[in-house]
Amino acid sequence: MTRMSEAVIAQKSPYAVEVTEGRAYFWCRCGRSNNQPFCDGSHSGTDFAPVRFVANRDCTAYFCGCKHTGNQPLCDGSHKGID
């Protein structure tokens, strides 16, 4: 089994997603999902697991695309410091 501990940068900007109050979303932490920004199980065999997010209201949520946010799963602007 290959163990990987570094996330893949899916994109260097956030994913804007319309979320629904009370609904759970599972953010891809590894960056390998083909269903970004959400988990599709591609983390299997790595050190990663998805991050559960429950929307507290209907709104646009900005999910991190670079996988370096300090505010998982939402974007905190960390992508601005990535080359």
C-alpha positions in Angstrom: 0.0 0.0 0.0 1.4 3.4 -0.9 1.1 5.9 1.9 1.1 9.6 0.8 1.1 12.5 3.2 1.2 15.5 0.9 -1.9 16.9 -0.7 -2.1 17.4 -4.4 -3.1 21.0 -5.4 -6.3 20.6 -7.3 -6.4 24.2 -8.3 -5.0 27.5 -7.0 -8.3 29.1 -6.3 -11.4 28.2 -4.3 -14.4 26.3 -5.6 -17.6 28.3 -5.2 -20.4 25.9 -4.3 -24.1 26.6 -3.6 -24.7 24.7 -0.3 -28.0 23.9 1.4 -28.6 24.4 5.1 -28.3 21.2 7.1 -26.8 19.2 4.3 -23.4 17.5 4.9 -20.6 17.8 2.4 -17.3 15.8 2.4 -14.4 18.0 1.2 -11.5 16.2 -0.5 -8.4 16.8 1.6 -6.0 14.8 -0.6 -6.6 16.7 -3.8 -6.9 13.5 -5.8 -10.7 13.3 -6.2 -12.1 13.6 -9.7 -15.2 15.2 -8.1 -13.5 18.3 -6.7 -13.9 19.9 -4.2 -15.7 16.8 -2.9 -14.3 13.3 -2.0 -14.7 10.4 -4.4 -12.6 7.9 -2.3 -9.4 8.6 -4.2 -7.6 9.0 -0.8 -7.7 5.3 -0.3 -4.1 4.1 0.5 -3.0 7.6 1.7 -2.8 9.3 5.1 -5.9 11.5 4.2 -9.5 11.4 5.0 -12.3 13.7 3.8 -13.4 16.6 6.0 -17.1 16.8 6.9 -18.8 20.1 6.5 -22.4 20.9 7.4 -23.9 24.1 6.0 -25.4 26.3 8.6 -27.4 28.2 6.0 -28.2 28.3 2.3 -25.3 30.2 0.7 -22.3 30.1 -1.6 -19.4 28.4 0.2 -15.8 28.7 -1.0 -14.1 25.4 -0.6 -10.3 25.3 -0.7 -8.8 24.1 -3.9 -5.1 24.2 -3.0 -5.6 22.0 0.0 -3.4 24.3 2.2 -6.1 26.2 4.0 -5.8 26.7 7.8 -9.6 26.8 7.8 -10.6 23.4 6.5 -12.6 22.9 4.4 -13.1 26.6 3.4 -10.6 28.8 1.6 -8.5 31.2 3.7 -6.5 32.7 0.8 -3.5 30.3 1.3 -3.5 29.7 -2.5 -2.1 33.3 -2.9 1.2 32.1 -1.4 1.7 29.1 -3.6 4.0 29.3 -6.7 
